Amino acid sequence: MHSLPRRNFLKKFVLSIAGIFIIRPKLSYSAEAAVIGKKLRLRKTPLVLSTWQHGMAANDAAYKALQHGKSALDAVETGVKVSENDPNVMSVGYGGLPDRSGFVTLDASIMDCHGNAGAVAFLQGYKNPISIARRVMEKTEHILLVGQGAENFAASEGFKKQNLLTPEAETKWKLWLEKQKKSSPKVENHDTISMLAIDSDGMLAGACTTSGLAFKMHGRVGDSPIIGAGLFVDNEVGAAAATGVGEECIKICGSFLIVELMRQGRNPQDACWEALRRVKVKSDAPPNFQLAFIALNYAGEIGAACLIPGFQYALYYRGENRLIDAESLYK
């Protein structure tokens, strides 16, 4: 057996070492750590990040779950259920504003640190779609169940059916109907609650739940139950979630895009900005719709941004729960 000439051996060795650095893109510290893997998971401080003012109460419940040793998955489910159960939050769960036909229809998705996901869409009569989505993830071979099929599954799992249309929501719907007699139908609020969390083991999870655009067409489904649009989690990189007009998020696969940008070395904030720049607007003027993102990488860095002013996000970190005004792409 003949050995390689020393010059050729050194040449091949140098090229192979150089290839390591040529192939791998330049990364930030956090993304570099994500590529290397769990050995560099130095962060052990729980963190919860969610959308809108009602995310504050949701954060409280989620953070308490983390303090009691619960997983990030348990925390996000526990957290967003606070909004689902609150009739004063009229964009999520029980008390959510109905579609233009008077039906409350709910969408939700959940995703864990292993890449598993579950979702339900166009669900009626069950106020905790996030828990049903988790059952879809854990007990079926599917990811998304919709409509009557989702309702049948919920019933088989012991969830109780109930009327979700509260008197307050019904009154608003009737006022909206009267208003539409004088003008073209318009969809209104879209304050989805999305939540991302990292637990004491450095594991990520996310949840997204909504009653969708108020007074939407019957049968409309937005981005919230669509994995990669309203929510995406990759434990080796980070997680992202959306709120706003779901159609605009679906067009750019917003949450997946943000996670992939983080994989390429962007920090969470820069990734949110880039995703918003991908949204097509008809002119240089501010758009007449909102789209916003929150993002979290596995090192614990966060990002949040929106198209137009008005979006707030809630951050619970090191024992402090804060509501923060996000910066917007258009002023």
Buried (B, 14 or more C-beta within 10 A) or exposed (E): EEEEEEEEEEEEEEEEEEEEEEEEEEBBEBBBBBBEEEEBBEBEEBBBBBBBEBBBBBBBBBBBBBEEEBBBBBBBBBBBBBBBBBBEBBBBBBBBBBBBEBBBBBBBBBBBBEEBBBBBBBBBBBBBBBBBBBBBBEEEEEBBBBBEBBBEBBEEEEBEEEEBBBEEBBEBBEEBEEEEEEEEEEBEBBBBBBBBBBBBBBBBBBBBBBBBBBBBEEEBBBBBBBBBBBBBBBBBBBBBBBBBBBBBBBBBBBBBBBBBBBBBBBBBBBBBBBBBEEBEBEEEEBBEBBBBBBBBBBBBBBBBBBBBBEBBBBBBBEEEBEEEEBBBBEE
